[in-house]
Amino acid sequence: MSGDGEPVLILGAGLAGLSTALHLRGRPFMLVEREPRVGGKARSERHHGYTFDLTGHWLHLRDASVQALMKRLFAPGDLVEIERRTGVYTHGVMLPYPFQANLHGLPPEIVAECLTGFVQARIEEARGRPQPRTFAEYAEARFGAGIARHFFVPYNTKLWGISPDELTPDWVSRFIPLPDLEQVIAGAVGLRQEGLGYNARFVYPKTGGIDAVPEAMARALEPAGALRLGTSVQEIDPLGRRIKLQGEPDWISYRALVSTLPLPVLIECMQGVPPAVRAATKRLRAVPWRWLDIATRSPVPIDEHWVYVPEPELPFFRVGVYSNALPAMAPEGKGSLYVELTDRSAEPDLPSIYDGLARMGAIRSADDVEFAFVRDIEHAYVVFDEAYEPSRTTIFDWLASVQVHSCGRYGAWVYNSMEDSILQGMEAAQWASR
């Protein structure tokens, strides 16, 4: 890349953008963020002594380079390690997570259906069953018809807002625990199966609020003045390697461009986009999010950090308890929760939501709610449908041709973790330093 005196331009000061800037190792950069503070989706809100993240943001550290970064950014003890406590509320009972390995407590006929289906699925796999095309087919092929019917299909229908028949199974390889037959049988007879999955442990800032992570990253940036907050992108000229920021008359030249903006937002800002790329961008889909931040006057009755809720009649699909993970997230003797709603468009039916939460034991009663705020995110989970892979390939092939690197959860248009976004920023810094 040419233009060594010009900055590396980074769009978006979420975890991926901040990580990119941190790992440029002295190379000049300009980090542009639309919001008045850093963090992207890894932000926190505080009200009357309660702290709420943008739903659950638990940091799972598996990579040595990210572990080393956290040790550099935080003093010993400033991040606490927590062992996951997660449940599944279904058929009126709270099961340990994951459902497929902890069937004990369900009605006996459902346990029998799930066990029989799991064994049959393993037999058919050994016979060479065809590769599943959809997520619904994957769930049945991997776990059996019973487990698919009682958990995976209803839960994912609520989460994605579309039928699992519209989803491909491309995103599941790391995120869904895969117990073996012995574990499934043990869980069915009451031997609790814990520690399965990629997120069995997580770390969290001791003082409360996941925003401590991006803020620590921002403080470590040199020079600090290269961070431009409250600044939006107006237009990008990738062939001329220049960008125009909202409200500024002059174009800014750049050496390399790293974007963590949502992929459709980036393409909309760019000049000279081929029609095929614009058409591919229109085929990208994402699920919006609507949830409630809830403050309670007393501690939350359940012990779990978060609970999956596949029951179709309940108006939410996941409930998390910040104050169970870290008491500092709520005033002493009180609680803080997030409740992810199935309906992302209608005004929330609070009496129905509170009734459902009381039924599963997440609150004592509606009277225990001190206040609740409705929250929304436009892009939450990207949709892995049949158009996903070809559309994304078309877009990224063109971005590579104009030397634009798009990364992060929404820049790469993937389903990933906070650690993954930090790692993608490290990779982007290497790309920009070539």
Buried (B, 14 or more C-beta within 10 A) or exposed (E): BEEEEBBBBBBBBBBBBBBBBBBBEEBBBBBBBBBEBBBBBBBBBEEEEBBBBBBBBBBBBEBEEBEEBBEEBBEEEBBBEBEBBBBBBBEEEBBBBBBBBBBBBBEEEBBBBBBEBBBBBBEBEEEEBEEBEBBBBBBBBBBBBBBBBBBBBBBBBBBBBBEBEBBBBBBBEEEBBBBEEEBBBBBBEEEEBBEBBEBEEBBBBBEBBBBBBBBBBBEBBEEEEBBBBEBEBEBBBBEEBBBBBEEEEEBBBBBBBBBBBBBBBBBBBBEEBEEEBBEBBEBBBBBEBBBBBBBBBEBBBBEBBBBBBBBEEBBBBBBBBBBBBBBBBBBEEBBBBBBBBBEBEEEBEBEEBBBBBBBBBBBBEEEBBBEBEEBEBEBBBBBBBEBBEEBBEBBBEBBEEBBBBBBBBBBBBBBBBBBBBBBBBBBBBBBBBE
